[in-house]
């Protein structure tokens, strides 16, 4: 206690929260001593000074936490996208080794991909990834001609990501084994050209069947429908 000012001795642990906070505490101590005309004795900090430090810490945390969560979500999305790329590369190897066909059923391509890439779990077009580590489970579907394939997965951030590849210049048929009437046509002109397109969506099962149902246009839960632009922005 000094000159009628209430003094609170700060525990040593409070002053060890990082160099920035130690600097703030030191400056506050100097300002207080200058204002009171005191020497260099260690008389602690006033309650108001400690409250100012806590307020500064709260403001910094309010800025840092959203930034951290955004970086974390982006990393989770990229992990899901990387697994899709791995799945597609293995599927293309299957296509080349199978006389130019992805197979005529989801079961056939799932078995082939499971053998070639055991680090991932492959499921049929109607099965969604599990809640735990969903990015390691890939939903796979082929069209009835065996010339087109869709792979879909879910990131831990909550977005569903998908890639479709058509190997021939012809409109694919319906998704093999499903009731959907048509494969999603290419976003650029809807002409059935050979090529690859991408989608991101949420709020629905992360399956090939759901991705195929979206078609080309933006719908509820999807930012853009299918697009030839690699990986549209997360929803």
Wavefront OBJ file of the C-alpha trace (Angstrom):
o trace
v 0.000 0.000 0.000
v 1.416 3.436 -0.920
v -0.067 6.994 -0.787
v -3.619 5.728 -0.568
v -3.288 3.600 -3.741
v -4.428 -0.011 -3.491
v -1.525 -2.274 -4.466
v -1.749 -5.902 -5.595
v 1.451 -7.891 -5.748
v 1.493 -9.741 -9.096
v 2.496 -13.408 -8.835
v 5.613 -14.268 -10.752
v 3.607 -16.546 -13.077
v 1.576 -13.560 -14.304
v 4.720 -11.829 -15.470
v 5.969 -14.892 -17.371
v 3.222 -15.037 -19.968
v 5.537 -14.059 -22.814
v 8.010 -11.331 -23.663
v 5.272 -9.038 -24.983
v 3.276 -9.177 -21.752
v 6.413 -8.774 -19.636
v 7.231 -5.638 -21.609
v 3.701 -4.293 -21.073
v 3.899 -5.030 -17.360
v 7.309 -3.397 -17.078
v 6.153 -0.232 -18.834
v 3.031 -0.023 -16.678
v 5.243 -0.341 -13.607
v 7.485 2.467 -14.805
v 4.530 4.738 -15.579
v 3.007 4.112 -12.154
v 6.251 4.870 -10.346
v 6.776 8.044 -12.389
v 3.233 9.183 -11.611
v 3.701 8.572 -7.884
v 7.225 9.977 -7.811
v 8.565 6.722 -6.390
v 11.984 5.210 -6.736
v 12.792 1.838 -8.189
v 11.458 -0.261 -5.329
v 9.284 -3.244 -6.265
v 5.887 -2.262 -4.846
v 3.708 -4.397 -7.146
v 0.891 -3.201 -9.402
v -2.408 -1.503 -8.769
v -5.613 -3.407 -9.487
v -6.419 -1.064 -12.363
v -3.036 -1.749 -13.974
v -3.606 -5.496 -13.799
v -7.079 -5.066 -15.291
v -5.576 -3.111 -18.193
v -3.116 -5.955 -18.861
v -5.928 -8.529 -18.782
v -7.987 -6.387 -21.169
v -5.082 -6.212 -23.621
v -4.649 -9.985 -23.408
v -8.367 -10.507 -24.085
v -8.239 -8.273 -27.171
v -5.215 -10.121 -28.547
v -6.904 -13.492 -27.987
v -10.078 -12.268 -29.708
v -7.964 -11.467 -32.766
v -5.799 -14.590 -32.683
v -8.410 -17.323 -32.116
v -10.485 -16.737 -35.313
v -7.263 -16.563 -37.323
v -6.088 -19.852 -35.831
v -9.412 -21.554 -36.550
v -9.361 -20.293 -40.143
v -5.860 -21.672 -40.715
v -6.873 -24.979 -39.126
v -9.986 -25.287 -41.321
v -7.979 -24.535 -44.462
v -5.455 -27.232 -43.575
v -8.266 -29.744 -43.026
v -9.799 -28.890 -46.415
v -6.423 -29.313 -48.134
v -5.972 -32.731 -46.488
v -9.320 -33.847 -47.925
v -8.431 -32.472 -51.366
v -5.065 -34.245 -51.276
v -6.767 -37.566 -50.524
v -9.148 -37.012 -53.447
v -6.210 -36.375 -55.770
v -4.542 -39.574 -54.537
v -7.758 -41.527 -55.099
v -8.175 -40.103 -58.608
v -4.566 -40.894 -59.555
v -5.067 -44.506 -58.475
v -8.383 -44.647 -60.329
v -6.706 -43.468 -63.517
v -4.147 -46.264 -63.108
v -7.045 -48.716 -62.802
v -8.585 -47.218 -65.959
v -5.339 -47.674 -67.900
v -4.813 -51.238 -66.657
v -8.427 -52.212 -67.325
v -8.385 -51.611 -71.075
v -9.716 -48.074 -70.759
v -12.519 -48.620 -68.234
v -13.175 -47.631 -64.641
v -15.405 -50.674 -64.367
v -19.150 -50.967 -64.646
v -20.034 -50.829 -60.946
v -19.015 -48.996 -57.814
v -18.167 -52.310 -56.143
v -15.600 -53.177 -58.828
v -13.753 -49.838 -58.631
v -13.922 -49.833 -54.811
v -12.209 -53.236 -54.721
v -9.526 -52.111 -57.164
v -8.802 -48.869 -55.288
v -8.715 -50.636 -51.932
v -5.986 -52.919 -53.260
v -3.949 -50.133 -54.857
v -4.241 -47.537 -52.056
v -4.702 -49.241 -48.647
v -4.014 -46.011 -46.740
v -7.506 -44.789 -47.704
v -10.926 -46.363 -47.212
v -13.099 -46.558 -50.317
v -16.886 -46.944 -50.184
v -19.639 -47.069 -52.797
v -21.441 -44.049 -54.207
v -24.283 -44.082 -51.639
v -22.102 -44.377 -48.512
v -21.006 -41.254 -46.629
v -17.675 -40.933 -44.775
v -17.784 -41.539 -40.998
v -17.726 -38.756 -38.407
v -14.189 -39.648 -37.279
v -11.416 -38.752 -39.739
v -13.885 -38.440 -42.643
v -11.189 -37.203 -45.045
v -9.678 -40.711 -45.116
v -12.854 -42.253 -46.563
v -13.624 -41.749 -50.261
v -17.062 -42.291 -51.788
v -16.610 -43.605 -55.347
v -19.028 -43.893 -58.262
v -18.720 -44.668 -61.980
v -21.126 -44.113 -64.853
v -22.659 -47.047 -66.701
v -20.197 -46.734 -69.605
v -17.115 -47.072 -67.387
v -15.644 -43.876 -68.867
v -16.341 -41.441 -66.031
v -15.748 -41.450 -62.282
v -16.626 -39.264 -59.279
v -14.778 -39.302 -55.962
v -16.128 -37.442 -52.918
v -14.928 -36.990 -49.347
v -15.547 -34.753 -46.346
v -13.015 -32.610 -44.531
v -12.946 -32.318 -40.761
v -13.871 -28.662 -41.267
v -17.291 -29.846 -42.495
v -17.176 -29.245 -46.264
v -17.767 -31.991 -48.847
v -15.334 -32.008 -51.784
v -15.662 -33.857 -55.064
v -13.864 -34.453 -58.366
v -15.378 -35.811 -61.573
v -13.377 -36.997 -64.571
v -14.763 -37.997 -67.972
v -12.251 -39.776 -70.189
v -14.099 -39.527 -73.511
v -15.817 -36.834 -75.555
v -19.324 -38.074 -74.900
v -21.965 -37.385 -72.294
v -21.670 -40.006 -69.540
v -24.671 -42.143 -68.714
v -26.347 -42.296 -65.328
v -24.409 -43.134 -62.187
v -24.172 -46.912 -62.158
v -26.516 -48.471 -59.639
v -28.417 -45.284 -58.726
v -31.686 -43.668 -59.661
v -30.148 -40.396 -60.806
v -31.121 -39.818 -64.447
v -27.888 -38.295 -65.683
v -24.255 -37.764 -64.833
v -23.350 -34.123 -64.080
v -22.364 -32.497 -67.367
v -19.279 -30.350 -67.663
v -19.736 -26.806 -66.423
v -18.096 -25.296 -69.524
v -20.840 -25.537 -72.132
v -22.517 -28.701 -70.788
v -21.261 -30.505 -73.869
v -20.019 -33.757 -72.379
v -16.407 -33.003 -73.276
v -13.636 -35.040 -71.784
v -12.150 -33.361 -68.751
v -12.256 -32.829 -65.014
v -14.509 -30.703 -62.844
v -14.817 -29.990 -59.126
v -17.448 -29.260 -56.496
v -17.755 -28.253 -52.844
v -20.967 -28.524 -50.831
v -22.241 -29.077 -47.298
v -25.429 -29.778 -45.383
v -26.009 -33.076 -47.171
v -24.476 -36.567 -47.193
v -20.955 -36.423 -48.610
v -21.594 -39.058 -51.257
v -21.195 -39.415 -55.001
v -24.986 -39.717 -55.350
v -25.470 -36.344 -53.664
v -22.703 -34.686 -55.661
v -24.132 -36.016 -58.922
v -27.560 -34.659 -58.036
v -26.246 -31.103 -57.868
v -25.616 -30.777 -61.599
v -23.923 -27.633 -62.905
v -25.706 -24.742 -61.269
v -25.402 -23.261 -57.806
v -27.934 -24.816 -55.445
v -28.627 -24.628 -51.741
v -25.533 -25.830 -49.906
v -23.202 -25.511 -52.905
v -21.215 -22.435 -53.897
v -21.225 -23.018 -57.634
v -22.358 -26.511 -58.553
v -19.766 -28.318 -60.647
v -17.028 -26.129 -62.088
v -13.896 -26.615 -64.165
v -12.114 -24.227 -61.796
v -10.068 -26.366 -59.458
v -11.624 -26.517 -56.009
v -14.111 -23.674 -55.634
v -14.108 -21.760 -52.349
v -15.343 -23.585 -49.268
v -19.011 -23.086 -48.409
l 1 2 3 4 5 6 7 8 9 10 11 12 13 14 15 16 17 18 19 20 21 22 23 24 25 26 27 28 29 30 31 32 33 34 35 36 37 38 39 40 41 42 43 44 45 46 47 48 49 50 51 52 53 54 55 56 57 58 59 60 61 62 63 64 65 66 67 68 69 70 71 72 73 74 75 76 77 78 79 80 81 82 83 84 85 86 87 88 89 90 91 92 93 94 95 96 97 98 99 100 101 102 103 104 105 106 107 108 109 110 111 112 113 114 115 116 117 118 119 120 121 122 123 124 125 126 127 128 129 130 131 132 133 134 135 136 137 138 139 140 141 142 143 144 145 146 147 148 149 150 151 152 153 154 155 156 157 158 159 160 161 162 163 164 165 166 167 168 169 170 171 172 173 174 175 176 177 178 179 180 181 182 183 184 185 186 187 188 189 190 191 192 193 194 195 196 197 198 199 200 201 202 203 204 205 206 207 208 209 210 211 212 213 214 215 216 217 218 219 220 221 222 223 224 225 226 227 228 229 230 231 232 233 234 235
